[in-house]
Amino acid sequence: MSPLDLHADPIDLTAALVDIPSVSHDESAIAAAVESALREQTTGFEIIRNGNAVLARTDRGLPSRVMLAGHLDTVPIADNVPSRREGDLLHGCGTVDMKSGDAVFLHLAATIENLAHDLTLVFYDCEEIAAVHNGLGRIEREIPEWLRADVAILGEPTGGLIEAGCQGTLRVTLTTRGTRAHSARSWLGDNAIHRFAPVLQRLSDYTARSVDIDGCVYREGLSAVRISGGVAGNVVPDAAEMDVNFRFAPDRSAEQAIDHVREVFDGIELGFEVTDLSPGALPGLSDPAAAALIEAAGGEFRAKYGWTDVSRFSALGIPAVNYGPGDPNFAHKRDEHVPVQQITDVTTVLRAYLSAP
């Protein structure tokens, strides 16, 4: 494995990162490469390793601190490593989610000489799998002092536009009970699947709320995402279950989201179990450090649809935004690719924001 060149064009650095396979739980090689490159090619940074996460920070006594955070892991490779360049597009697993963002952060750490803010870099592991494994959670538990900043920028793909805050996500499992019977004598039974009819009707009739927060419009959504039941082709089922996912605006707390979903199905006899819950993150764009970033990006921003780790920073009281190259619609796909101009543009904006006049 060739050493990473942090002074190279971040497009080439993206390709080099993609060429190091780093599926979740298997990030040791890329973490070692990132750690080595930071130690050898940057100055003024304290650098530590925490599991398969690499962290670095300056301490120059500057009036504010900016955190640049990105995950090193990818989803499983789908015959799309190594990377390949085709015209203005760079293809490969992680080009969008989110090694192009990592490359921008690493390049800037090595090449900005006159910082306007102290920097903290957090390159972490296991973001693409269950939250219990997420490296940011481990860092928060073991070395929380490293997660202190005035503003955090998460390099998730946003198409080169700032996406502020994020939606919360709630998943509940609804269950129904009936009476089993032979389908030839169905009147002797009580079909548990049929009991979901009023649930589906309420979901179909549901009107999603749109909320404007700091100029970001968050649109909510309530959807059935899985339904199962049945015993055999000639049996009326006596049990069935459905998963419902609620994506909620960050002005709702987690408890308010649960209460809202309960209200939607009020009056229907159902089992109700919360199986996944992550709060959203308010955009926090009125904070001076965040406002300066918006200004550096030309004043353009939008709401983040979906949940990201900015929620973790928001819970710590740190205004946070998503900002990185790549269209998130191509994340995790076999033909994942990033327009190289977006890598250049994001690098230019962040260099202006992080550099002193």
Beta strands, then each sheet from edge to edge (+ up, - down):
strand 1: 46-50
strand 2: 53-57
strand 3: 65-71
strand 4: 84-86
strand 5: 89-91
strand 6: 118-124
strand 7: 151-154
strand 8: 162-164
strand 9: 168-177
strand 10: 181-182
strand 11: 210-213
strand 12: 216-219
strand 13: 221-229
strand 14: 235-236
strand 15: 239-248
strand 16: 271-278
strand 17: 301-303
strand 18: 320-322
strand 19: 337-339
sheet 1: 1+ 2- 6+ 3+ 7+ 18+ 8- 17-
sheet 2: 4+ 5- 19+
sheet 3: 13+ 15- 9+ 16-
sheet 4: 10+ 14-
sheet 5: 11+ 12-
end
